[in-house]
Amino acid sequence: MSRRGLSSDNRVEPGTVGGPAHRAMQSGVRLLMVGSTTSIEHPDSIRARFDRTRLLDALLEATHCASMAIIAPQAPHKSIAAMKVELEIRWRIGPDEAEDVDPLLFRLLDAVQQGDNLRAAARRTGVSYRHAWGLLRHWEEQFGAGLVLLERGRGASILPLGQRLLAAAQRAGGRLAPTLQSLAAELEHDLIRMTDAAHPVRISASHDVALQRLVGRLNEQAPPRFNLQHRGSVESLRHLAAGRCEIAGFHVPTEPTMEHIHAEFRRLAPAGQFEIVHFACRRQGLILPRDNPDRVRGLTDLAERRLPFVNRQPGSGTRLLFDALLGDEGIAADRIVGYECEEFTHQAVAAMVASERARVGFGIANAASDFGLHFIPLATEDYLLAWPRSAIGSDWHDALKRILADHEAMAALGQLPGYDFQAAGEAGSLARR
């Protein structure tokens, strides 16, 4: 049976770097600001030169391979109040002059890793087989190493370089995307403050993909505009109490044994000052490699087998929940290898597991599903929204309550694994259970 790469002289067998003689590779980080008429390249672009033999590890340092763009799609004479700021990760890689990497490359690699042959991967990503084949071959030639192995009768399989490249992209997205979204929201708010336009409604909230979709739906409607910034649950409520946002998003476990977490949130959001509304119910648990090769069943296995773990940052609702679950099991934090290894989003945790930088993470079911990972549910929690009672009856309050009560609108958020929106819009509570 023949084994062939997209280009025979670029083929890499598993476990090797392979390819022709060493060639220096270079990647750069550029910050671009693109407006209606402006394109400015940062004068201090960071460049790092490394041999291809070290490329696999270097690619995992995503900040050396990604560039960010601030995009403000705005007509030259349009009011600044209508401006939307978007920040995106963009890859540029090349031997001398760095070349833009089409994001399609990562989508193709992901499809192949999920088990598609190249023709099916092309179909899934919406391009022709010829285009997909040409894109992969181009970057194999650039790297001097194979990304995908084609086997007649067996389809396609991703090679080590392709795996590491995809893992780096996933880690970059999981780690940087929420930060860029928050920074974009801050920039939008600052730009609008420079005018007499109505300020957007500021939301400080624990990172949640469903909430991002909800805000997107709200902003498709008539003003006011909603501006989402990601923070931990505790910090979000502190921002609300200090008047630094109009809405806070946070999550609390439903288990009666977690009363101390409810008490902390009651202190931060007294019922007499704030209206609390239910947004979603979601599941949290252990995120593990596909098919759970370590046969983990719960937290006890994590501690006894000393499996490398990736945690969430202090102050996040997920960290509070994980610590509480450890306490319920009588497991000391110092028994968890990697307890101090922290990420700031569920997607970043899942990306660490997917890239084999950790064997176990803790997060929501949807993040595990996004990366094709195994998930063991350990807790159910309510994601709640809070705002000052003085806001009741305002335009933005009524717009938000309407969409939360609209079952069709909530269903349009998509079928997210581990989510339930049936109670959306109903009164939430932090009362003692």
C-alpha positions, 0 to 999 in steps of 0.5 A, spaced: 500 500 500 502 506 498 504 512 502 504 519 500 505 526 502 502 532 498 509 532 496 514 526 496 520 530 498 517 533 504 514 527 507 515 527 515 514 520 518 511 520 525 516 523 531 521 526 526 522 533 523 524 531 516 525 534 510 531 537 506 537 541 510 536 546 515 533 552 513 532 558 518 525 560 519 522 567 521 516 569 524 514 576 526 508 579 531 505 586 528 500 590 530 496 593 525 490 599 526 486 598 520 480 604 519 477 607 513 483 610 511 489 608 515 494 602 515 499 603 520 505 598 522 508 598 528 515 600 528 517 595 533 515 589 530 518 583 534 522 578 530 525 571 532 529 567 528 530 559 529 532 553 526 526 548 523 529 543 528 526 547 533 520 550 529 515 545 533 516 548 540 517 555 537 510 554 534 507 553 541 509 560 543 503 563 540 505 570 541 511 569 536 507 567 531 501 571 531 499 578 529 493 582 531 489 587 527 484 592 530 479 593 525 474 598 525 469 597 519 467 604 518 465 609 512 469 615 512 463 620 514 459 615 519 458 617 526 463 614 531 458 612 535 456 606 529 464 604 529 465 597 531 472 595 533 474 588 532 481 585 534 483 578 531 489 574 531 493 573 524 499 569 523 505 571 519 510 566 517 516 565 512 523 565 511 525 572 510 519 576 508 513 573 513 507 571 509 500 571 511 497 564 513 490 563 510 486 561 517 483 556 512 489 552 513 488 551 521 480 549 519 483 544 514 488 541 519 482 540 524 478 537 520 483 532 518 485 531 525 477 529 526 478 524 522 476 527 515 479 525 508 482 531 504 476 531 500 471 531 506 475 536 509 475 541 503 467 540 503 467 541 510 471 548 510 467 550 503 473 550 498 474 545 492 479 539 493 484 542 489 484 549 493 485 545 499 490 540 496 494 547 493 494 550 500 497 544 504 502 543 499 504 550 499 505 550 506 509 544 506 514 547 501 515 553 506 516 549 512 520 543 508 516 538 512 509 535 511 503 537 515 498 531 512 499 524 510 495 521 504 494 514 504 491 511 498 485 507 501 486 510 508 484 517 507 488 523 510 492 523 517 495 529 520 503 529 521 507 531 527 508 538 524 501 539 523 499 537 530 503 542 533 501 547 528 494 546 530 495 546 537 499 552 537 493 556 533 488 553 538 492 555 544 493 562 541 485 562 540 483 560 547 488 564 550 488 571 546 481 571 543 477 573 550 482 578 551 482 581 544 474 581 545 475 585 552 480 590 549 476 591 543 470 593 547 474 598 551 476 601 545 469 602 543 467 605 549 473 610 549 472 612 542 464 613 543 466 617 550 470 622 545 463 624 542 456 626 544 453 619 542 450 615 547 454 610 551 454 603 550 451 598 555 457 595 559 457 588 561 463 585 565 462 578 565 465 571 566 467 568 560 461 564 556 460 563 549 453 563 550 453 570 553 457 572 547 452 570 542 447 573 546 450 580 546 451 579 538 444 578 537 442 584 541 447 588 537 444 586 531 437 590 534 436 597 534 440 601 539 443 601 545 449 597 543 452 592 548 459 592 550 462 585 553 468 585 557 471 578 560 473 578 567 472 573 573 465 572 576 468 576 583 471 582 579 465 582 575 461 583 581 466 588 584 465 592 577 458 592 578 458 595 585 463 600 583 459 603 577 464 601 572 459 597 568 451 596 568 451 589 568 455 583 571 455 576 569 457 570 574 456 563 575 454 559 581 454 552 583 447 549 584 449 544 589 447 545 596 454 544 599 457 550 595 453 555 600 459 559 602 460 561 594 453 563 594 454 567 601 460 570 597 456 573 591 450 575 596 456 579 599 458 582 593 451 583 590 446 584 595 438 583 593 436 590 595 440 593 590 441 589 584 436 585 580 438 578 578 436 574 572 437 567 570 441 566 563 443 559 563 444 552 566 451 549 564 455 543 566 462 543 569 467 538 569 474 534 568 476 535 561 481 530 558 484 527 552 479 524 547 477 517 549 480 518 556 486 514 555 488 515 563 481 512 565 480 518 569 473 517 573 474 523 578 478 528 582 481 522 586 484 519 580 487 526 578 490 526 585 493 519 586 495 519 579 499 525 579 496 527 572 499 534 570 493 539 571 491 546 568 487 550 572 483 557 572 485 563 575 484 565 582 477 570 582 474 566 577 467 562 578 470 556 575 476 556 580 472 557 586 468 551 584 474 547 583 476 548 590 470 547 593 469 540 589 476 539 592 474 540 599 468 536 598 473 530 596 478 532 602 483 533 597 489 538 598 490 543 593 498 541 593 496 534 591 494 536 584 500 537 580 499 543 576 494 546 580 498 553 580 498 552 572 493 557 570 489 559 564 483 565 563 478 561 559 475 555 558 477 554 551 485 556 553 484 550 558 481 545 553 487 547 548 492 546 553 489 539 554 488 538 546 496 540 545 498 535 550 501 540 555 496 538 560 493 531 561 487 534 565 483 541 565 477 543 569 471 547 565 465 547 561 462 541 557 462 546 551 470 547 551 471 540 551 466 539 545 470 544 541 476 541 541 474 533 541 476 532 548 473 527 553 468 530 558 466 528 565 461 532 569 462 534 576 457 540 577 451 544 575 451 551 575 447 557 574 449 563 570 446 569 572 446 576 570 445 582 575 444 590 574 442 595 579 435 596 580 435 603 578 436 600 571 429 597 571 425 600 565 430 603 562 431 601 554 437 597 555 433 593 560 427 592 557 431 590 550 435 585 554 429 582 558 425 581 551 430 577 548 431 573 554 424 571 554 424 569 547 424 562 546 426 562 539 431 567 540 434 563 545 434 557 541 438 561 536 444 561 540 445 554 538 445 547 541 451 548 545 453 542 549 452 542 556 447 548 556 440 549 558 436 555 557 429 553 559 429 558 565 432 564 561 429 571 563 426 568 570 428 571 577 435 568 579 437 568 586 443 567 591 438 566 597 441 560 602 439 553 600 
